[in-house]
Amino acid sequence: MAVDVEQFRKERIYRAQAPCTQVSEELQHLGDLDRVHEKKELRTHSVGVLSMIGSLPVGFIGLAMSDEESGPSLLLWMGVLMFFGGLVSFLMSKRYKRLNLENRRYELASRVVGLLRADMAPEEPVTLELDLREDSHPDKYQNESRTPSGWKVRHYLDPWLSLQARLLDGTHLRLEMTERLQLRSRTKTNARGKTKYQNKRLSDAFLRVRLRVKPERYQHLGRIGSRAQGAVQVMTGTQLEDLTVEADRVDMTLYLGNPWSAGNEPRPNPETRSTGPTPLNGQRVVATALLSLYQILNLSRALDKKAVHSRAG
């Protein structure tokens, strides 16, 4: 196990340059560690709630049983201890909550590494940086603004995923995912004079995938032009933000307007009313983007073969 657990707990940024098998194992270990923290957070929070609630009747009964001669009763001391024990449990729960990671991030990273394993040599290293800090971390703060409707907006930019790898055919892959977050707040007074504090959270994401190739293998890549967009497949809930095709590279950026998950989500319960759009399957979004870029490369190869046949004729 190459990952330093104590260092990771301090930074919550996972960095690796190792074969896919090792990276997959380490991401699995981080997932196991996260599940332990989730259970501890739930347990300490529950203990804190029960202790605080239980301390009130015990303390009042103990106070009623106390007198000047015998002093505070045992029940009163028990109530005080339960109260402070609840405070300690809440503090521990807060600490475990800080260590609680966003599951979909390391799960998506693990799924992407799994996708690449079939197209990489067993000992070829993958370079991965995975920022698992909260998306509103102070380091990710950008600026503030105010909307015409009175919302005060705090903007955050979170480039949380960066992955690089060399594939079997010599192609160099770079994949990045960035999230944007808006934390909105405002105070609104209605016609009755009642003041209400409102806050809202808005987020979206960008996926950027780049393939760098040897120009001699794709001699017509830089001449494809507008035909490249015809090879791009865009899933519902995503939009093609940018596509650049040059002699030695293909670079595509997708905008994810809908929420996303790492992979397949359980089917929704028909009796439960949906409150928003169905989350995008992050693994499928990445796989579709890679397929689109390889379709562009295949288009270049087809033009190469056509040029060869033309010269031969």
C-alpha positions as protocol buffer text, in pm:
chain_id: "A"
residue {
  index: 1
  type: MET
  ca { x: 0 y: 0 z: 0 }
}
residue {
  index: 2
  type: ALA
  ca { x: 181 y: 313 z: -125 }
}
residue {
  index: 3
  type: VAL
  ca { x: -68 y: 576 z: -6 }
}
residue {
  index: 4
  type: ASP
  ca { x: 21 y: 748 z: 321 }
}
residue {
  index: 5
  type: VAL
  ca { x: -306 y: 739 z: 517 }
}
residue {
  index: 6
  type: GLU
  ca { x: -203 y: 995 z: 777 }
}
residue {
  index: 7
  type: GLN
  ca { x: -81 y: 1239 z: 512 }
}
residue {
  index: 8
  type: PHE
  ca { x: -400 y: 1185 z: 312 }
}
residue {
  index: 9
  type: ARG
  ca { x: -613 y: 1262 z: 618 }
}
residue {
  index: 10
  type: LYS
  ca { x: -436 y: 1598 z: 647 }
}
residue {
  index: 11
  type: GLU
  ca { x: -449 y: 1693 z: 276 }
}
residue {
  index: 12
  type: ARG
  ca { x: -737 y: 1482 z: 139 }
}
residue {
  index: 13
  type: ILE
  ca { x: -563 y: 1487 z: -199 }
}
residue {
  index: 14
  type: TYR
  ca { x: -469 y: 1151 z: -350 }
}
residue {
  index: 15
  type: ARG
  ca { x: -168 y: 1144 z: -583 }
}
residue {
  index: 16
  type: ALA
  ca { x: -32 y: 840 z: -761 }
}
residue {
  index: 17
  type: GLN
  ca { x: 198 y: 741 z: -1045 }
}
residue {
  index: 18
  type: ALA
  ca { x: 165 y: 365 z: -1063 }
}
residue {
  index: 19
  type: PRO
  ca { x: 16 y: 82 z: -1274 }
}
residue {
  index: 20
  type: CYS
  ca { x: -362 y: 63 z: -1297 }
}
residue {
  index: 21
  type: THR
  ca { x: -381 y: -242 z: -1071 }
}
residue {
  index: 22
  type: GLN
  ca { x: -207 y: -64 z: -784 }
}
residue {
  index: 23
  type: VAL
  ca { x: -407 y: 257 z: -830 }
}
residue {
  index: 24
  type: SER
  ca { x: -733 y: 57 z: -829 }
}
residue {
  index: 25
  type: GLU
  ca { x: -631 y: -115 z: -505 }
}
residue {
  index: 26
  type: GLU
  ca { x: -543 y: 216 z: -340 }
}
residue {
  index: 27
  type: LEU
  ca { x: -873 y: 376 z: -446 }
}
residue {
  index: 28
  type: GLN
  ca { x: -1053 y: 73 z: -304 }
}
residue {
  index: 29
  type: HIS
  ca { x: -864 y: 125 z: 21 }
}
residue {
  index: 30
  type: LEU
  ca { x: -970 y: 492 z: 30 }
}
residue {
  index: 31
  type: GLY
  ca { x: -1330 y: 381 z: -22 }
}
residue {
  index: 32
  type: ASP
  ca { x: -1304 y: 138 z: 269 }
}
residue {
  index: 33
  type: LEU
  ca { x: -1153 y: 412 z: 486 }
}
residue {
  index: 34
  type: ASP
  ca { x: -1434 y: 649 z: 390 }
}
residue {
  index: 35
  type: ARG
  ca { x: -1700 y: 395 z: 484 }
}
residue {
  index: 36
  type: VAL
  ca { x: -1538 y: 353 z: 827 }
}
residue {
  index: 37
  type: HIS
  ca { x: -1552 y: 731 z: 879 }
}
residue {
  index: 38
  type: GLU
  ca { x: -1916 y: 740 z: 769 }
}
residue {
  index: 39
  type: LYS
  ca { x: -2011 y: 474 z: 1025 }
}
residue {
  index: 40
  type: LYS
  ca { x: -1817 y: 651 z: 1301 }
}
residue {
  index: 41
  type: GLU
  ca { x: -1979 y: 983 z: 1213 }
}
residue {
  index: 42
  type: LEU
  ca { x: -2328 y: 829 z: 1232 }
}
residue {
  index: 43
  type: ARG
  ca { x: -2251 y: 645 z: 1555 }
}
residue {
  index: 44
  type: THR
  ca { x: -2098 y: 942 z: 1740 }
}
residue {
  index: 45
  type: HIS
  ca { x: -2379 y: 1172 z: 1622 }
}
residue {
  index: 46
  type: SER
  ca { x: -2641 y: 927 z: 1750 }
}
residue {
  index: 47
  type: VAL
  ca { x: -2461 y: 891 z: 2084 }
}
residue {
  index: 48
  type: GLY
  ca { x: -2442 y: 1269 z: 2112 }
}
residue {
  index: 49
  type: VAL
  ca { x: -2815 y: 1315 z: 2046 }
}
residue {
  index: 50
  type: LEU
  ca { x: -2917 y: 1043 z: 2293 }
}
residue {
  index: 51
  type: SER
  ca { x: -2678 y: 1169 z: 2560 }
}
residue {
  index: 52
  type: MET
  ca { x: -2794 y: 1530 z: 2533 }
}
residue {
  index: 53
  type: ILE
  ca { x: -3162 y: 1436 z: 2535 }
}
residue {
  index: 54
  type: GLY
  ca { x: -3114 y: 1187 z: 2821 }
}
residue {
  index: 55
  type: SER
  ca { x: -2916 y: 1433 z: 3031 }
}
residue {
  index: 56
  type: LEU
  ca { x: -3217 y: 1667 z: 3068 }
}
residue {
  index: 57
  type: PRO
  ca { x: -3461 y: 1440 z: 3258 }
}
residue {
  index: 58
  type: VAL
  ca { x: -3180 y: 1276 z: 3454 }
}
residue {
  index: 59
  type: GLY
  ca { x: -3041 y: 1617 z: 3552 }
}
residue {
  index: 60
  type: PHE
  ca { x: -3380 y: 1758 z: 3653 }
}
residue {
  index: 61
  type: ILE
  ca { x: -3466 y: 1452 z: 3862 }
}
residue {
  index: 62
  type: GLY
  ca { x: -3121 y: 1467 z: 4020 }
}
residue {
  index: 63
  type: LEU
  ca { x: -3166 y: 1837 z: 4093 }
}
residue {
  index: 64
  type: ALA
  ca { x: -3502 y: 1771 z: 4259 }
}
residue {
  index: 65
  type: MET
  ca { x: -3348 y: 1497 z: 4477 }
}
residue {
  index: 66
  type: SER
  ca { x: -3057 y: 1717 z: 4587 }
}
residue {
  index: 67
  type: ASP
  ca { x: -3068 y: 1912 z: 4915 }
}
residue {
  index: 68
  type: GLU
  ca { x: -2839 y: 2139 z: 5114 }
}
residue {
  index: 69
  type: GLU
  ca { x: -2737 y: 1868 z: 5362 }
}
residue {
  index: 70
  type: SER
  ca { x: -2645 y: 1583 z: 5128 }
}
residue {
  index: 71
  type: GLY
  ca { x: -2539 y: 1805 z: 4835 }
}
residue {
  index: 72
  type: PRO
  ca { x: -2586 y: 1719 z: 4466 }
}
residue {
  index: 73
  type: SER
  ca { x: -2738 y: 1377 z: 4410 }
}
residue {
  index: 74
  type: LEU
  ca { x: -2577 y: 1102 z: 4207 }
}
residue {
  index: 75
  type: LEU
  ca { x: -2840 y: 1148 z: 3936 }
}
residue {
  index: 76
  type: LEU
  ca { x: -2748 y: 1514 z: 3899 }
}
residue {
  index: 77
  type: TRP
  ca { x: -2383 y: 1424 z: 3846 }
}
residue {
  index: 78
  type: MET
  ca { x: -2489 y: 1157 z: 3597 }
}
residue {
  index: 79
  type: GLY
  ca { x: -2692 y: 1419 z: 3405 }
}
residue {
  index: 80
  type: VAL
  ca { x: -2395 y: 1655 z: 3395 }
}
residue {
  index: 81
  type: LEU
  ca { x: -2165 y: 1376 z: 3274 }
}
residue {
  index: 82
  type: MET
  ca { x: -2417 y: 1272 z: 3008 }
}
residue {
  index: 83
  type: PHE
  ca { x: -2443 y: 1633 z: 2889 }
}
residue {
  index: 84
  type: PHE
  ca { x: -2067 y: 1678 z: 2851 }
}
residue {
  index: 85
  type: GLY
  ca { x: -2037 y: 1329 z: 2703 }
}
residue {
  index: 86
  type: GLY
  ca { x: -2288 y: 1435 z: 2439 }
}
residue {
  index: 87
  type: LEU
  ca { x: -2083 y: 1746 z: 2361 }
}
residue {
  index: 88
  type: VAL
  ca { x: -1770 y: 1534 z: 2316 }
}
residue {
  index: 89
  type: SER
  ca { x: -1960 y: 1297 z: 2086 }
}
residue {
  index: 90
  type: PHE
  ca { x: -2080 y: 1589 z: 1873 }
}
residue {
  index: 91
  type: LEU
  ca { x: -1723 y: 1718 z: 1843 }
}
residue {
  index: 92
  type: MET
  ca { x: -1603 y: 1372 z: 1736 }
}
residue {
  index: 93
  type: SER
  ca { x: -1889 y: 1348 z: 1488 }
}
residue {
  index: 94
  type: LYS
  ca { x: -1787 y: 1681 z: 1337 }
}
residue {
  index: 95
  type: ARG
  ca { x: -1429 y: 1556 z: 1300 }
}
residue {
  index: 96
  type: TYR
  ca { x: -1542 y: 1239 z: 1123 }
}
residue {
  index: 97
  type: LYS
  ca { x: -1772 y: 1446 z: 900 }
}
residue {
  index: 98
  type: ARG
  ca { x: -1471 y: 1652 z: 791 }
}
residue {
  index: 99
  type: LEU
  ca { x: -1295 y: 1328 z: 693 }
}
residue {
  index: 100
  type: ASN
  ca { x: -1603 y: 1202 z: 507 }
}
residue {
  index: 101
  type: LEU
  ca { x: -1527 y: 1199 z: 132 }
}
residue {
  index: 102
  type: GLU
  ca { x: -1759 y: 1253 z: -162 }
}
residue {
  index: 103
  type: ASN
  ca { x: -1809 y: 894 z: -274 }
}
residue {
  index: 104
  type: ARG
  ca { x: -1881 y: 960 z: -640 }
}
residue {
  index: 105
  type: ARG
  ca { x: -1539 y: 1120 z: -693 }
}
residue {
  index: 106
  type: TYR
  ca { x: -1317 y: 829 z: -596 }
}
residue {
  index: 107
  type: GLU
  ca { x: -1572 y: 586 z: -741 }
}
residue {
  index: 108
  type: LEU
  ca { x: -1562 y: 760 z: -1082 }
}
residue {
  index: 109
  type: ALA
  ca { x: -1181 y: 772 z: -1072 }
}
residue {
  index: 110
  type: SER
  ca { x: -1174 y: 400 z: -998 }
}
residue {
  index: 111
  type: ARG
  ca { x: -1415 y: 325 z: -1284 }
}
residue {
  index: 112
  type: VAL
  ca { x: -1211 y: 535 z: -1530 }
}
residue {
  index: 113
  type: VAL
  ca { x: -890 y: 354 z: -1431 }
}
residue {
  index: 114
  type: GLY
  ca { x: -1077 y: 27 z: -1481 }
}
residue {
  index: 115
  type: LEU
  ca { x: -1179 y: 138 z: -1832 }
}
residue {
  index: 116
  type: LEU
  ca { x: -818 y: 215 z: -1923 }
}
residue {
  index: 117
  type: ARG
  ca { x: -669 y: -113 z: -1798 }
}
residue {
  index: 118
  type: ALA
  ca { x: -764 y: -298 z: -2117 }
}
residue {
  index: 119
  type: ASP
  ca { x: -587 y: -37 z: -2334 }
}
residue {
  index: 120
  type: MET
  ca { x: -264 y: -9 z: -2133 }
}
residue {
  index: 121
  type: ALA
  ca { x: 40 y: -229 z: -2078 }
}
residue {
  index: 122
  type: PRO
  ca { x: 24 y: -398 z: -1735 }
}
residue {
  index: 123
  type: GLU
  ca { x: 328 y: -211 z: -1599 }
}
residue {
  index: 124
  type: GLU
  ca { x: 255 y: 122 z: -1767 }
}
residue {
  index: 125
  type: PRO
  ca { x: 194 y: 385 z: -1495 }
}
residue {
  index: 126
  type: VAL
  ca { x: -110 y: 608 z: -1478 }
}
residue {
  index: 127
  type: THR
  ca { x: -65 y: 951 z: -1322 }
}
residue {
  index: 128
  type: LEU
  ca { x: -363 y: 1050 z: -1110 }
}
residue {
  index: 129
  type: GLU
  ca { x: -439 y: 1347 z: -885 }
}
residue {
  index: 130
  type: LEU
  ca { x: -770 y: 1335 z: -702 }
}
residue {
  index: 131
  type: ASP
  ca { x: -876 y: 1630 z: -486 }
}
residue {
  index: 132
  type: LEU
  ca { x: -1125 y: 1496 z: -230 }
}
residue {
  index: 133
  type: ARG
  ca { x: -1161 y: 1815 z: -28 }
}
residue {
  index: 134
  type: GLU
  ca { x: -1508 y: 1971 z: -17 }
}
residue {
  index: 135
  type: ASP
  ca { x: -1599 y: 2179 z: -321 }
}
residue {
  index: 136
  type: SER
  ca { x: -1637 y: 2489 z: -102 }
}
residue {
  index: 137
  type: HIS
  ca { x: -1286 y: 2461 z: 43 }
}
residue {
  index: 138
  type: PRO
  ca { x: -1122 y: 2806 z: 89 }
}
residue {
  index: 139
  type: ASP
  ca { x: -850 y: 2717 z: -164 }
}
residue {
  index: 140
  type: LYS
  ca { x: -1120 y: 2684 z: -432 }
}
residue {
  index: 141
  type: TYR
  ca { x: -1285 y: 3021 z: -367 }
}
residue {
  index: 142
  type: GLN
  ca { x: -1284 y: 3258 z: -666 }
}
residue {
  index: 143
  type: ASN
  ca { x: -1487 y: 3572 z: -595 }
}
residue {
  index: 144
  type: GLU
  ca { x: -1825 y: 3714 z: -494 }
}
residue {
  index: 145
  type: SER
  ca { x: -2099 y: 3877 z: -697 }
}
residue {
  index: 146
  type: ARG
  ca { x: -2457 y: 3993 z: -657 }
}
residue {
  index: 147
  type: THR
  ca { x: -2748 y: 3917 z: -887 }
}
residue {
  index: 148
  type: PRO
  ca { x: -3019 y: 4172 z: -987 }
}
residue {
  index: 149
  type: SER
  ca { x: -3269 y: 3975 z: -774 }
}
residue {
  index: 150
  type: GLY
  ca { x: -3059 y: 4032 z: -461 }
}
residue {
  index: 151
  type: TRP
  ca { x: -2870 y: 3704 z: -430 }
}
residue {
  index: 152
  type: LYS
  ca { x: -2521 y: 3730 z: -286 }
}
residue {
  index: 153
  type: VAL
  ca { x: -2315 y: 3467 z: -471 }
}
residue {
  index: 154
  type: ARG
  ca { x: -1987 y: 3307 z: -366 }
}
residue {
  index: 155
  type: HIS
  ca { x: -1812 y: 3140 z: -661 }
}
residue {
  index: 156
  type: TYR
  ca { x: -1586 y: 2834 z: -631 }
}
residue {
  index: 157
  type: LEU
  ca { x: -1382 y: 2653 z: -898 }
}
residue {
  index: 158
  type: ASP
  ca { x: -1286 y: 2295 z: -822 }
}
residue {
  index: 159
  type: PRO
  ca { x: -1051 y: 2113 z: -1067 }
}
residue {
  index: 160
  type: TRP
  ca { x: -1072 y: 1789 z: -870 }
}
residue {
  index: 161
  type: LEU
  ca { x: -964 y: 1521 z: -1121 }
}
residue {
  index: 162
  type: SER
  ca { x: -652 y: 1500 z: -1338 }
}
residue {
  index: 163
  type: LEU
  ca { x: -543 y: 1176 z: -1505 }
}
residue {
  index: 164
  type: GLN
  ca { x: -271 y: 1102 z: -1759 }
}
residue {
  index: 165
  type: ALA
  ca { x: -182 y: 773 z: -1924 }
}
residue {
  index: 166
  type: ARG
  ca { x: -6 y: 627 z: -2228 }
}
residue {
  index: 167
  type: LEU
  ca { x: -216 y: 373 z: -2415 }
}
residue {
  index: 168
  type: LEU
  ca { x: -102 y: 61 z: -2602 }
}
residue {
  index: 169
  type: ASP
  ca { x: -99 y: 236 z: -2941 }
}
residue {
  index: 170
  type: GLY
  ca { x: 128 y: 509 z: -2806 }
}
residue {
  index: 171
  type: THR
  ca { x: -150 y: 766 z: -2768 }
}
residue {
  index: 172
  type: HIS
  ca { x: -113 y: 994 z: -2466 }
}
residue {
  index: 173
  type: LEU
  ca { x: -440 y: 1053 z: -2280 }
}
residue {
  index: 174
  type: ARG
  ca { x: -514 y: 1342 z: -2047 }
}
residue {
  index: 175
  type: LEU
  ca { x: -849 y: 1363 z: -1870 }
}
residue {
  index: 176
  type: GLU
  ca { x: -963 y: 1642 z: -1638 }
}
residue {
  index: 177
  type: MET
  ca { x: -1287 y: 1719 z: -1458 }
}
residue {
  index: 178
  type: THR
  ca { x: -1371 y: 2055 z: -1302 }
}
residue {
  index: 179
  type: GLU
  ca { x: -1676 y: 2156 z: -1103 }
}
residue {
  index: 180
  type: ARG
  ca { x: -1817 y: 2505 z: -1057 }
}
residue {
  index: 181
  type: LEU
  ca { x: -2011 y: 2589 z: -745 }
}
residue {
  index: 182
  type: GLN
  ca { x: -2230 y: 2885 z: -655 }
}
residue {
  index: 183
  type: LEU
  ca { x: -2339 y: 2935 z: -295 }
}
residue {
  index: 184
  type: ARG
  ca { x: -2624 y: 3186 z: -300 }
}
residue {
  index: 185
  type: SER
  ca { x: -2781 y: 3364 z: -4 }
}
residue {
  index: 186
  type: ARG
  ca { x: -3023 y: 3652 z: 46 }
}
residue {
  index: 187
  type: THR
  ca { x: -3261 y: 3802 z: 298 }
}
residue {
  index: 188
  type: LYS
  ca { x: -3614 y: 3855 z: 171 }
}
residue {
  index: 189
  type: THR
  ca { x: -3902 y: 4037 z: 338 }
}
residue {
  index: 190
  type: ASN
  ca { x: -4255 y: 3943 z: 233 }
}
residue {
  index: 191
  type: ALA
  ca { x: -4566 y: 4163 z: 221 }
}
residue {
  index: 192
  type: ARG
  ca { x: -4647 y: 4086 z: 585 }
}
residue {
  index: 193
  type: GLY
  ca { x: -4312 y: 4217 z: 696 }
}
residue {
  index: 194
  type: LYS
  ca { x: -4172 y: 3875 z: 780 }
}
residue {
  index: 195
  type: THR
  ca { x: -3803 y: 3838 z: 700 }
}
residue {
  index: 196
  type: LYS
  ca { x: -3685 y: 3511 z: 555 }
}
residue {
  index: 197
  type: TYR
  ca { x: -3325 y: 3400 z: 502 }
}
residue {
  index: 198
  type: GLN
  ca { x: -3275 y: 3192 z: 187 }
}
residue {
  index: 199
  type: ASN
  ca { x: -2978 y: 3003 z: 54 }
}
residue {
  index: 200
  type: LYS
  ca { x: -2929 y: 2800 z: -260 }
}
residue {
  index: 201
  type: ARG
  ca { x: -2658 y: 2579 z: -402 }
}
residue {
  index: 202
  type: LEU
  ca { x: -2596 y: 2557 z: -779 }
}
residue {
  index: 203
  type: SER
  ca { x: -2327 y: 2351 z: -949 }
}
residue {
  index: 204
  type: ASP
  ca { x: -2223 y: 2221 z: -1289 }
}
residue {
  index: 205
  type: ALA
  ca { x: -1915 y: 2049 z: -1432 }
}
residue {
  index: 206
  type: PHE
  ca { x: -1679 y: 2033 z: -1729 }
}
residue {
  index: 207
  type: LEU
  ca { x: -1506 y: 1720 z: -1860 }
}
residue {
  index: 208
  type: ARG
  ca { x: -1199 y: 1773 z: -2079 }
}
residue {
  index: 209
  type: VAL
  ca { x: -1041 y: 1482 z: -2267 }
}
residue {
  index: 210
  type: ARG
  ca { x: -729 y: 1515 z: -2484 }
}
residue {
  index: 211
  type: LEU
  ca { x: -550 y: 1261 z: -2701 }
}
residue {
  index: 212
  type: ARG
  ca { x: -200 y: 1337 z: -2828 }
}
residue {
  index: 213
  type: VAL
  ca { x: -86 y: 1118 z: -3118 }
}
residue {
  index: 214
  type: LYS
  ca { x: 207 y: 1079 z: -3355 }
}
residue {
  index: 215
  type: PRO
  ca { x: 133 y: 1286 z: -3668 }
}
residue {
  index: 216
  type: GLU
  ca { x: 288 y: 1026 z: -3897 }
}
residue {
  index: 217
  type: ARG
  ca { x: 24 y: 774 z: -3786 }
}
residue {
  index: 218
  type: TYR
  ca { x: -267 y: 1012 z: -3857 }
}
residue {
  index: 219
  type: GLN
  ca { x: -151 y: 1217 z: -4154 }
}
residue {
  index: 220
  type: HIS
  ca { x: -490 y: 1376 z: -4230 }
}
residue {
  index: 221
  type: LEU
  ca { x: -591 y: 1454 z: -3872 }
}
residue {
  index: 222
  type: GLY
  ca { x: -526 y: 1827 z: -3904 }
}
residue {
  index: 223
  type: ARG
  ca { x: -732 y: 1844 z: -4226 }
}
residue {
  index: 224
  type: ILE
  ca { x: -1055 y: 1693 z: -4096 }
}
residue {
  index: 225
  type: GLY
  ca { x: -1203 y: 2030 z: -3999 }
}
residue {
  index: 226
  type: SER
  ca { x: -1579 y: 2046 z: -3950 }
}
residue {
  index: 227
  type: ARG
  ca { x: -1620 y: 1675 z: -4023 }
}
residue {
  index: 228
  type: ALA
  ca { x: -1485 y: 1604 z: -3673 }
}
residue {
  index: 229
  type: GLN
  ca { x: -1805 y: 1723 z: -3505 }
}
residue {
  index: 230
  type: GLY
  ca { x: -2003 y: 1460 z: -3694 }
}
residue {
  index: 231
  type: ALA
  ca { x: -1807 y: 1189 z: -3514 }
}
residue {
  index: 232
  type: VAL
  ca { x: -1884 y: 1328 z: -3167 }
}
residue {
  index: 233
  type: GLN
  ca { x: -2155 y: 1160 z: -2962 }
}
residue {
  index: 234
  type: VAL
  ca { x: -2316 y: 1375 z: -2695 }
}
residue {
  index: 235
  type: MET
  ca { x: -2527 y: 1221 z: -2418 }
}
residue {
  index: 236
  type: THR
  ca { x: -2849 y: 1383 z: -2305 }
}
residue {
  index: 237
  type: GLY
  ca { x: -2764 y: 1622 z: -2023 }
}
residue {
  index: 238
  type: THR
  ca { x: -2424 y: 1712 z: -2172 }
}
residue {
  index: 239
  type: GLN
  ca { x: -2320 y: 1966 z: -2434 }
}
residue {
  index: 240
  type: LEU
  ca { x: -2015 y: 1995 z: -2656 }
}
residue {
  index: 241
  type: GLU
  ca { x: -1839 y: 2302 z: -2522 }
}
residue {
  index: 242
  type: ASP
  ca { x: -1526 y: 2291 z: -2738 }
}
residue {
  index: 243
  type: LEU
  ca { x: -1359 y: 2066 z: -2995 }
}
residue {
  index: 244
  type: THR
  ca { x: -1010 y: 2124 z: -3132 }
}
residue {
  index: 245
  type: VAL
  ca { x: -844 y: 1899 z: -3389 }
}
residue {
  index: 246
  type: GLU
  ca { x: -480 y: 1957 z: -3480 }
}
residue {
  index: 247
  type: ALA
  ca { x: -215 y: 1752 z: -3658 }
}
residue {
  index: 248
  type: ASP
  ca { x: -97 y: 1584 z: -3338 }
}
residue {
  index: 249
  type: ARG
  ca { x: -392 y: 1606 z: -3100 }
}
residue {
  index: 250
  type: VAL
  ca { x: -767 y: 1600 z: -3042 }
}
residue {
  index: 251
  type: ASP
  ca { x: -907 y: 1805 z: -2755 }
}
residue {
  index: 252
  type: MET
  ca { x: -1271 y: 1797 z: -2643 }
}
residue {
  index: 253
  type: THR
  ca { x: -1455 y: 1969 z: -2357 }
}
residue {
  index: 254
  type: LEU
  ca { x: -1803 y: 1863 z: -2248 }
}
residue {
  index: 255
  type: TYR
  ca { x: -2037 y: 2065 z: -2029 }
}
residue {
  index: 256
  type: LEU
  ca { x: -2238 y: 1864 z: -1775 }
}
residue {
  index: 257
  type: GLY
  ca { x: -2544 y: 2068 z: -1688 }
}
residue {
  index: 258
  type: ASN
  ca { x: -2717 y: 1786 z: -1498 }
}
residue {
  index: 259
  type: PRO
  ca { x: -2599 y: 1631 z: -1171 }
}
residue {
  index: 260
  type: TRP
  ca { x: -2383 y: 1323 z: -1219 }
}
residue {
  index: 261
  type: SER
  ca { x: -2310 y: 997 z: -1042 }
}
residue {
  index: 262
  type: ALA
  ca { x: -2014 y: 761 z: -1072 }
}
residue {
  index: 263
  type: GLY
  ca { x: -2209 y: 489 z: -1247 }
}
residue {
  index: 264
  type: ASN
  ca { x: -2555 y: 335 z: -1260 }
}
residue {
  index: 265
  type: GLU
  ca { x: -2795 y: 460 z: -996 }
}
residue {
  index: 266
  type: PRO
  ca { x: -3070 y: 236 z: -855 }
}
residue {
  index: 267
  type: ARG
  ca { x: -3401 y: 265 z: -1037 }
}
residue {
  index: 268
  type: PRO
  ca { x: -3624 y: 531 z: -880 }
}
residue {
  index: 269
  type: ASN
  ca { x: -3920 y: 420 z: -673 }
}
residue {
  index: 270
  type: PRO
  ca { x: -4242 y: 493 z: -871 }
}
residue {
  index: 271
  type: GLU
  ca { x: -4411 y: 596 z: -546 }
}
residue {
  index: 272
  type: THR
  ca { x: -4141 y: 858 z: -476 }
}
residue {
  index: 273
  type: ARG
  ca { x: -4175 y: 1189 z: -657 }
}
residue {
  index: 274
  type: SER
  ca { x: -3857 y: 1296 z: -834 }
}
residue {
  index: 275
  type: THR
  ca { x: -3724 y: 1638 z: -727 }
}
residue {
  index: 276
  type: GLY
  ca { x: -3481 y: 1692 z: -1015 }
}
residue {
  index: 277
  type: PRO
  ca { x: -3324 y: 1551 z: -1332 }
}
residue {
  index: 278
  type: THR
  ca { x: -3188 y: 1197 z: -1335 }
}
residue {
  index: 279
  type: PRO
  ca { x: -2814 y: 1201 z: -1258 }
}
residue {
  index: 280
  type: LEU
  ca { x: -2580 y: 1142 z: -1550 }
}
residue {
  index: 281
  type: ASN
  ca { x: -2382 y: 820 z: -1550 }
}
residue {
  index: 282
  type: GLY
  ca { x: -2029 y: 958 z: -1515 }
}
residue {
  index: 283
  type: GLN
  ca { x: -1864 y: 639 z: -1638 }
}
residue {
  index: 284
  type: ARG
  ca { x: -2073 y: 646 z: -1957 }
}
residue {
  index: 285
  type: VAL
  ca { x: -1999 y: 1016 z: -2011 }
}
residue {
  index: 286
  type: VAL
  ca { x: -1624 y: 945 z: -2000 }
}
residue {
  index: 287
  type: ALA
  ca { x: -1651 y: 631 z: -2214 }
}
residue {
  index: 288
  type: THR
  ca { x: -1863 y: 813 z: -2475 }
}
residue {
  index: 289
  type: ALA
  ca { x: -1613 y: 1101 z: -2488 }
}
residue {
  index: 290
  type: LEU
  ca { x: -1323 y: 861 z: -2544 }
}
residue {
  index: 291
  type: LEU
  ca { x: -1519 y: 675 z: -2811 }
}
residue {
  index: 292
  type: SER
  ca { x: -1591 y: 1005 z: -2989 }
}
residue {
  index: 293
  type: LEU
  ca { x: -1224 y: 1101 z: -2998 }
}
residue {
  index: 294
  type: TYR
  ca { x: -1126 y: 762 z: -3135 }
}
residue {
  index: 295
  type: GLN
  ca { x: -1396 y: 796 z: -3399 }
}
residue {
  index: 296
  type: ILE
  ca { x: -1219 y: 1114 z: -3511 }
}
residue {
  index: 297
  type: LEU
  ca { x: -886 y: 927 z: -3522 }
}
residue {
  index: 298
  type: ASN
  ca { x: -1051 y: 649 z: -3724 }
}
residue {
  index: 299
  type: LEU
  ca { x: -1183 y: 911 z: -3965 }
}
residue {
  index: 300
  type: SER
  ca { x: -827 y: 1033 z: -4014 }
}
residue {
  index: 301
  type: ARG
  ca { x: -703 y: 678 z: -4077 }
}
residue {
  index: 302
  type: ALA
  ca { x: -979 y: 628 z: -4335 }
}
residue {
  index: 303
  type: LEU
  ca { x: -865 y: 942 z: -4517 }
}
residue {
  index: 304
  type: ASP
  ca { x: -506 y: 815 z: -4500 }
}
residue {
  index: 305
  type: LYS
  ca { x: -606 y: 488 z: -4665 }
}
residue {
  index: 306
  type: LYS
  ca { x: -811 y: 669 z: -4929 }
}
residue {
  index: 307
  type: ALA
  ca { x: -510 y: 886 z: -5014 }
}
residue {
  index: 308
  type: VAL
  ca { x: -290 y: 576 z: -5048 }
}
residue {
  index: 309
  type: HIS
  ca { x: -541 y: 409 z: -5282 }
}
residue {
  index: 310
  type: SER
  ca { x: -567 y: 727 z: -5489 }
}
residue {
  index: 311
  type: ARG
  ca { x: -189 y: 742 z: -5535 }
}
residue {
  index: 312
  type: ALA
  ca { x: -179 y: 371 z: -5619 }
}
residue {
  index: 313
  type: GLY
  ca { x: -452 y: 416 z: -5881 }
}
